[in-house]
């Protein structure tokens, strides 16, 4: 079983193409990359912001069903700032677990970077989404606690819209612009 990470699908959010220079048909690219990576029994953890539309239920349900109809996988959601509906709502859309954070061994998974206490040596990294392809200066001011050694950005745009194997993510981590990113060519 492989545990895969993804984030910030922003399904039906077509302004994201302008904001993050996403290609036309980015939703199909994301779906095809997921389907080409997963095997039966795998787990997908989405770090949040799965959809951005008026028909969120239909959009997410259709996307998750497209994945689950091909492979027997679980799909978990760590709620992002655009995932404002109830836990029950997202479960009804095909997510198996809906939560705000997940601990995976000594790795904290979240949508936005989380405050990490210096006294908590049990957390080695915080892998998060939210910043997409890089930092957003207007947002950076809110994250004064951001630790460039412990916070790692998974931006879908930086990994060519592919899934990242959580057990081997370290081989894709680079240090750029004074921050750590997961990058996959």
C-alpha positions as CSV (number, residue, x, y, z in Angstrom):
1,X,0.0,0.0,0.0
2,X,1.3,3.4,-1.0
3,X,0.2,6.6,0.7
4,X,0.0,9.4,-1.8
5,X,-0.2,13.2,-1.2
6,X,-1.9,15.8,-3.3
7,X,-3.3,19.2,-2.6
8,X,-5.3,22.2,-3.9
9,X,-7.2,20.6,-6.7
10,X,-9.4,23.7,-7.0
11,X,-11.9,21.8,-9.2
12,X,-14.1,24.2,-11.2
13,X,-12.0,27.2,-10.1
14,X,-11.1,28.5,-13.5
15,X,-9.5,31.7,-12.1
16,X,-6.8,29.4,-10.7
17,X,-5.6,29.1,-14.3
18,X,-4.9,32.8,-14.3
19,X,-3.6,33.0,-10.7
20,X,-1.3,30.0,-10.9
21,X,-0.7,29.7,-14.6
22,X,-2.5,26.3,-14.7
23,X,-3.0,24.8,-18.2
24,X,-6.4,24.4,-19.9
25,X,-7.8,21.1,-18.8
26,X,-5.9,21.0,-15.5
27,X,-8.6,18.9,-13.9
28,X,-8.2,16.1,-16.4
29,X,-4.4,16.3,-16.0
30,X,-4.8,15.9,-12.2
31,X,-7.3,13.0,-12.6
32,X,-5.1,11.2,-15.2
33,X,-2.0,11.6,-13.0
34,X,-3.9,10.1,-10.1
35,X,-5.2,7.2,-12.1
36,X,-1.8,6.4,-13.6
37,X,-0.2,6.3,-10.1
38,X,-2.6,4.5,-7.8
39,X,-3.0,0.8,-7.2
40,X,-5.7,-1.1,-5.3
41,X,-5.4,-0.6,-1.6
42,X,-3.6,2.7,-1.8
43,X,-4.5,5.8,0.2
44,X,-4.7,9.4,-1.2
45,X,-4.4,12.3,1.2
46,X,-5.6,15.6,-0.2
47,X,-4.2,18.5,1.8
48,X,-7.2,20.6,1.1
49,X,-9.1,23.0,-1.2
50,X,-10.6,20.2,-3.3
51,X,-13.2,22.3,-5.2
52,X,-14.3,25.8,-5.8
53,X,-17.7,26.0,-7.5
54,X,-21.4,26.4,-6.9
55,X,-21.9,22.7,-7.5
56,X,-19.3,21.5,-5.0
57,X,-21.2,18.3,-4.2
58,X,-21.5,17.2,-7.8
59,X,-18.0,18.3,-8.7
60,X,-16.2,16.5,-5.8
61,X,-18.5,13.4,-6.0
62,X,-17.9,13.0,-9.7
63,X,-14.1,13.4,-9.3
64,X,-13.8,11.0,-6.4
65,X,-16.1,8.4,-8.1
66,X,-13.9,8.6,-11.2
67,X,-11.0,7.5,-9.0
68,X,-12.8,4.9,-6.9
69,X,-14.5,3.3,-9.9
70,X,-11.1,2.4,-11.3
71,X,-9.3,1.4,-8.1
72,X,-10.1,0.4,-4.6
73,X,-8.5,3.3,-2.8
74,X,-9.3,5.5,0.2
75,X,-9.3,9.3,-0.2
76,X,-8.8,11.4,2.8
77,X,-9.3,15.2,3.0
78,X,-7.5,17.6,5.3
79,X,-9.8,20.6,5.1
80,X,-8.5,23.7,3.5
81,X,-9.7,27.3,3.6
82,X,-12.1,26.6,0.7
83,X,-13.5,23.4,2.2
84,X,-16.0,25.1,4.4
85,X,-18.9,22.6,4.4
86,X,-19.5,20.0,7.1
87,X,-17.5,16.9,7.6
88,X,-20.6,14.9,6.8
89,X,-21.0,16.8,3.5
90,X,-17.4,15.9,2.4
91,X,-17.9,12.3,3.5
92,X,-21.1,12.1,1.3
93,X,-18.9,13.3,-1.6
94,X,-16.7,10.2,-1.3
95,X,-14.0,11.2,1.2
96,X,-13.2,8.4,3.7
97,X,-11.8,10.7,6.4
98,X,-12.3,14.4,6.8
99,X,-10.1,16.2,9.3
100,X,-8.0,19.3,9.9
101,X,-4.6,17.6,10.3
102,X,-3.1,14.1,10.0
103,X,0.0,12.9,11.8
104,X,1.9,10.4,9.7
105,X,4.7,9.2,12.0
106,X,6.7,12.3,12.7
107,X,5.2,14.3,9.8
108,X,2.3,16.7,10.4
109,X,0.1,17.1,7.3
110,X,-2.1,20.2,7.0
111,X,-3.5,22.6,4.5
112,X,-1.9,25.8,5.8
113,X,1.5,25.7,7.5
114,X,0.9,25.1,11.2
115,X,2.7,26.5,14.2
116,X,5.3,24.0,15.4
117,X,6.4,24.3,19.0
118,X,10.1,24.3,19.5
119,X,9.5,22.1,22.5
120,X,7.8,19.4,20.3
121,X,10.7,17.3,18.9
122,X,8.2,14.7,17.8
123,X,7.3,16.6,14.6
124,X,10.1,16.5,12.1
125,X,8.2,18.2,9.2
126,X,4.9,19.9,8.4
127,X,4.0,19.2,4.8
128,X,1.3,21.6,3.7
129,X,-0.3,23.1,0.6
130,X,-2.2,26.5,0.4
131,X,0.7,28.5,-1.2
132,X,0.4,26.6,-4.6
133,X,3.6,27.3,-6.6
134,X,5.3,29.5,-4.1
135,X,5.0,32.0,-1.4
136,X,2.4,34.7,-1.5
137,X,3.8,37.9,0.1
138,X,0.4,39.1,1.4
139,X,0.0,35.7,3.1
140,X,3.6,35.4,4.4
141,X,3.0,38.1,7.0
142,X,0.5,35.8,8.7
143,X,3.0,33.0,9.1
144,X,5.8,34.6,11.1
145,X,6.4,31.2,12.7
146,X,7.2,29.5,9.4
147,X,10.4,27.5,9.9
148,X,12.3,26.9,6.7
149,X,13.7,23.7,8.1
150,X,10.5,22.1,9.2
151,X,7.8,23.5,6.8
152,X,7.7,21.9,3.3
153,X,5.3,23.2,0.6
154,X,3.6,20.7,-1.6
155,X,2.3,22.8,-4.5
156,X,0.5,20.9,-7.2
157,X,2.0,23.3,-9.8
158,X,5.5,22.3,-8.6
159,X,5.0,18.6,-9.1
160,X,3.4,18.7,-12.5
161,X,0.0,17.9,-11.0
162,X,1.2,14.5,-9.9
163,X,0.8,12.6,-6.7
164,X,3.8,12.4,-4.3
165,X,4.6,9.1,-2.4
166,X,4.6,10.2,1.2
167,X,7.2,7.6,2.2
168,X,9.7,8.9,-0.4
169,X,8.9,12.6,-0.5
170,X,12.3,13.5,0.8
171,X,14.0,12.8,-2.5
172,X,11.9,15.6,-4.1
173,X,12.6,18.3,-1.5
174,X,14.6,21.3,-2.7
175,X,15.5,24.5,-1.0
176,X,14.6,27.5,-3.1
177,X,14.0,31.2,-2.3
178,X,14.8,30.4,1.4
179,X,12.0,27.8,1.7
180,X,11.6,24.1,1.2
181,X,9.5,22.8,-1.7
182,X,8.5,19.4,-3.0
183,X,9.4,19.4,-6.7
184,X,9.1,16.6,-9.2
185,X,10.2,16.9,-12.8
